Each structure stands twice: as C-alpha cells, then as structure tokens.
Amino acid sequence: MELPVADPGTERGEGPLIQCPYCDSEAMHKLAQILLPGLAAVCVDGTTGDLFRNPSVVAVDLRKEMVDYITQRSDTFIADALIESEANQDGPEAEMPDDPFEIISIFMDDFSSTKRNIIGHVSGWLLSDSRDDKIDDFVQEMEMTKFWPLERREAIAEVLLKNVDLKTKFHCPEKYENEERLADHKEQCSFRPVVCPNDGCRAKVSVRCMKDHDAACLYKVLQCEQGCEKKLLRRDMDRHCVTVCPMRPMKCPFGCDSSFADRDLEKHCAEFLQDHLVKVLKAIHKKRSEEELKEIAQKLEKFDADGKLAKALDARPLTNLVKDLEAKMKG
C-alpha cells in the first residue's frame, strides 16, 4: 500500500503548503448516508431489552460519542497505517483496506461493539430480522424528525473522507505555496463541485463525475426510448413507455399472433376485421362450422353500414355489436 510522503515544503524549512479543499461530492454524500444507519444500530443495540430506555433517549449522547470516536480514528489512520506497515515487515502482511467507506464502516462497527448491552452481544440478536426492522424503523424516525440533517452529516463525512482516502481517489491531493496559486488551481480542479445543469436536479457533483451523473440523472430530458415524438425526464421514461407511449408494443386484443405499436391498433383492427369477427362468433355460435362463421362474418360486414365493427378495439365491444347486428338482421 502506498502511504503519503512528508510535505516537501516543510522539509526545506518553508511554511506549510495549503491543500486544495475539494473532494468528490458524490463520495461525500455516500459516506454521509451510512452514518445514520450506523448511529441507529448503536442506539438499538445499546437499549435492546431495557424497559427504561429506548433508542431516541440515548441518540443525542451516542451521536456525539460516535462522531468523536470515528473522527479521532480517522485522524490517526495514516499514522496507524505506517506503524502497522512497519510492524508487518518481518511477519505475515495483513491486508489493510484502502476503501474509505469500508474503513469508516469498520470504525463504526468497532464503536458499536463497545456500546452493546448483554442482549446486544448475543450473536443471535445481531443476525435477527427483528434487529434489522428496529434499525430501519429508527432510521425513518430520525429522518422524519430531522434529528441529524444530511448537510451536517456531509460536513463530518468530508473530514472523514479526506483523513482516510490514502490513494486520493476521492479528494484533491494538490498543495500550493500561497492562496493565489491555490485560487488558480481551484478554478480548474477536477474535484471542484458544480450544480447539475438539468432543471429540477439539485445535486452537487464534482466536475470529474459530471459525465457519469448526467448519464444517470433522473432529471435529464431525453427522447422517448421507443421512438415516439415525446421528450420527457429520465425518471418518467419507464412509466411513459409502459402506459401511454403510442409506440409501446402490444398484442392483438382478439388473440391474433400479431404484435404492433399501440398507435397502429385501429389500423390492425380494421385490416383483420374478418378474423376478429370469426373469433367472436365462435364464442357466440359454438356449434357452427368455420365456413358458416365466415359466411356470417361477411354478412355482418355488409350489414354494418356505419362501419362500427371496424372501430371496436376489444373483444367485448365487438361481441356486443355483433349481437345487436344479428338481432337486427333477424328482425
């Protein structure tokens, strides 16, 4: 594992270099998202079986303790990594995680283990569905009461991310001698945050991630995937394609083997009226032969002066029309 080297400016006796403050906005958001369920697990495990306490009673104190703990662990992570790396030079090398999300999850698990009561230490409880349900319920409760708003968690996540991101995959490693040079760099930094330009989207994304975000943004306006003239948001695409798109594929409602775009349903019904009439007549006159049914169908078409039969787009209305016409023909 590559570890950071000493600041060359300080080695030469110069003043400390100023580091670029930017980090990956989406990574920071992702890390902030795991803090809430992490706290919920600590609160639930610490009060399970306690008749006089529930998770909400201990949440304030445990939140402060957890933040202090994981921040301190992250702050010493590089030094601890150096010590562990030197200790393992002559022995079996232990693989140290370098993924920031995995590292912070380990810190939270370590903190959680120190707060579990006797029931919480029982392995059966830790793997139970009941535990998962209680954690989910408490997460929802904290979200509803805005107990720990996302922006406050993101501020903590930013510090944690910069402390444990050894490979600088999620934050800018650049350092400069003065504020002027740093300002010039910040205008071009690939980690600088920008607001998504898609109308309705409030996401802040690092410049380097904008292409990937745009490719998945729910507020991106796109042409219909099925080829109709409609332009719509990506988030509405599936519903449009399945429910109202005139180009959505459909099967013949009369049981033909044909498939076609929804907009061509009327054309299909008019073109294959004879076949559809025979199918309907089979249900009405079960003992008639195929030839007799075709003959009746031809008579019905001739008798249908208004062309209503061709406009019936489903079996039920066509059946009703056939019965009415047959009654009139007999009359």
N, C-alpha and C positions, 0 to 999 in steps of 0.2 A: 504494500500500500504506500503511495506517495504521500509524504507529510509536508506541510508548509515549511519553507525555509525562513530564516530570520530576515527582517526588513533591512535591505542593503543600505538604506539611508541612515538608520540608527547605528549600523556597524561602522560607518565612516564618521560618526560623531555629529551628523547633521540632525536636524529636527525630525520628528516622526512624520512619515508620509501620510497624506489624507486619502482614505479609501473611498471609492465610489459607493454611495449608499444604496444603489439599486439592486433589487433581487427579483426573481421570477414571480410575477403577481399570482399566476395560477397555482404555483407550488406553495406559495404563502397561504393562499385561500384553502388549498387542500389540507395543509397542515393544521390550519385553524379549525377545519371541520372535524378532525379526530380528537380535538381537545375536549369537546362537550361530552361525547360518549365515554371518554376516558374518565372525566370527573364523575359522570353518572355511575359508572361501575364502582368507583371508590366509595361513593356515598351509599350505594345499595349494599355492597359487601360489608361495609362498616356498621350498618344498622340492622342487618338481617336477624330476625328473631328477637329484637329489642322492642319491648312493648312501650317504652317511654321515649323512643326516638325514631324518627323517620328520615329518609334521605334529605328532605328540604331543610330540616333543622340543622344539619351539620354541613350543608353545602357551602355556606359562606366561609367558614373556617378551613374546610378541606380544599376549597379552591385556592385560597392564599397559600396554604402549605404546599399544594401540588405545584403551583406556578413557581414558588421559591425553589422547590426541590429540583424540578426539571431544568429551570434556568441555571441553577448552580451547577448541575451535572453537565449541561451543555457548555457552560463557560470554561470548565476544566477538561472538556473532552479531548482537545488537541494534546494537552499535557499528559493526560492519562493514556492517550494512544501512543505517545512517544515512550512513556515508561513501559507500557505493555510490550511494545515492539522490541525494546532493548532487552527486556526480561525473557523474551521468547527466542532470542538469537541462538542460544545454546540448547534450546529444548524444542519440543514439538510446537510448531507455529499454530497459534489459534487464529482462525479467520475472524477478523473484525468487520462488522457490517459497515458499509460506506453509504448506504441509502439513508438520507435524513429522516424519512418517515419511519423506517424500521428502527432507527436509533432512538427517536423520541418515543416511539411505542414501547421500547424496552424500558426507557426511563419511567414512563407512566406505570408500566406493569410492576416495576421494582417498588415504586411508591405505593401502589395499590396493595401489594403484598404486606406492607408494614401496617396497613390500616384495617385489615380484615379481622373480624371477631372470630370466635371459635367456630361458629357455623360457617362463616365465610372461608375458613381454611379447609373445610371438608371438600374433597375433590368432587364428590357427587353434586354438591351445590354449584360449584364453579362451572360444571358442564351441563347444568339443568336448563330446560326450556323456560322454567319459571324465572330463573335469574335473568335470562335474556329479555323476557317480557317486561320485567320490572325495570330493567335498564332502559329499554325503549320507551316505556311509559314516563320515566323520569326525564329523559331527554326531551320528550314532547312537552312536558310540564315546564321545563326550563326555557324552551323556545317560546311557548305561549306567554310566559311572564317576562320574557326578555331579561332573564337573570344574568346571562353572560353574552352580551351582544356580539355579533360577528366581528365588527370593526375592532373591538377590544381584544378579541382572540387573535385577530390578524396582526395586531401590534406585537403581541407576545410571540406569535409564530414567526414574524420577521426576525426577531432576535435569535430565536432557536435555530432557524434555518441557516443564518449566517454563521452561527457558532459551530454547527456540526457538518456543514457542507464542505468536506475536506477537498473534494475534487472540483469545487467551484462550478458545478453543473447548474446550480440554481441561484447564484448570486455573482455579481461582477467582482473580480479579484483586483482590478486596476487600482493603483495608488499614484498620487501625484504630490509634487513638492509644495504647491500652493493652490489657493482657491481658484485662481484664474485658469490654470491648466485643467483643474478638475471640472470647472464650468464648461470649458470647451469640450471635454470628453463626454460630459453628461448629455450634451446635445446630440451626440452620435452613438451613445451607449446602446447596445442591443438589448440590455436589460431594462431600459427606461420604460415606465408604464405609459400606455396610451389607452384612451377610451375606444371601445369598439364603435366603428362608424355606422353600424347597422341601426336604423331607427327603432327605438324601443329596448335595445340591449344596453345595459348599464355596466357591463363587465369591463374591468381594467385588466389589460393584458400586456405583458412585455412585448416589445417590438418583435423580438425573435420568435415569439409564439403566435403572432397575429395570424399568420397564414393558416396554421392548424386550427386556431379558434374560428376563423372565418369559414373554414371547411365544415365546421360542425355547429356554428352559431344558429340557434333556433329562430333568430330574427332576420336572417338573411333572406332577401326576396329572390325567389327562383322561378324559372319557367316550369310549368306542370311537367312532371316526370313522364306522364302518359301521352304528352304531345298536344293537349288542348291549348287554347289561346290564353288561358288564365295564368296570371302571375300571383304568387302567394308566398307567405312566410314558410320557412322550412318546418316550423313546428306544426303548421296546418296541413302539410303535404299529405300525410298518410290518410287523414280524415277525408280530405278532398278527393283523393284518388279512389277511396273505397265507397264514398257515399254520393257525391254529386258530379264527379267528373264525367263529361259526356263521352270521354274516350275510355272509360273503365270497361274492362272486358266482362261480358255476361253471357249466360247460357240462354238458349231459347226457352221461354216460359211454358211452351207447349210440349217440351220434351224432345225436340229435334236434336240431332247431333251437332248442330251449328253453334258456333260461338262468334261474337261480333262486338263492336263497340256499342255502348248504350245509346249513342245518338242514332244508330242505324236500326234500332228496334222497330220503328214504324215501317221502314223500308222492308225489313225482313218479314214482318207480319203480312204485308201486302203481297210480297213476292211468293210466299209459301202458304197462302190462304187455303188452297185446296188441301194440302197435307194437314194443316191445323184443323180444318173442318172435319176431316175423316177421323182424327184422333178424338175430337169432341163427340162426334156421332157414335163412335164405338162405345162410349160410356153411356149414351142415351139409348141406343138400339143394340143391345148386347148380342142379339141372335141374328143380326143381319150380316150378310157376307161382305167382303171387301168391295166387290163390284157394286153391290146395292148401295153401300155407303158412299162410294164415289159418285154414283148417279144422283143420290140425294144432295150431295155437296154441290154438284153442278146446278141443280135446280134452285138451291138456296141462293147461290151467287146471282143467278138471273133474276130471281125474285127480289133481291136486295137492291132496290133502285137507288137508295140513298148512300150506298157504299159503307154502311155501318159495320159490316162484318170485318172489312179490311182494317178498320180503325180500332178493333178490340185487341188490346195488347196483353191479355192474360186469359187463362182458360175459363175462369168464372164468368166474366162479362160476355165472352164469346158463346158460352153454353146458354146463357140467358137469352141472347139474341137469336140463337138457333131455335130454341124452344118457342119463342114468340113468332118467328117467321114460319115455323112448321104449323103452328096453330092458325095463322092467317092463311097459309096455303090450303089447309084443310077446309077452312071456312069458305 
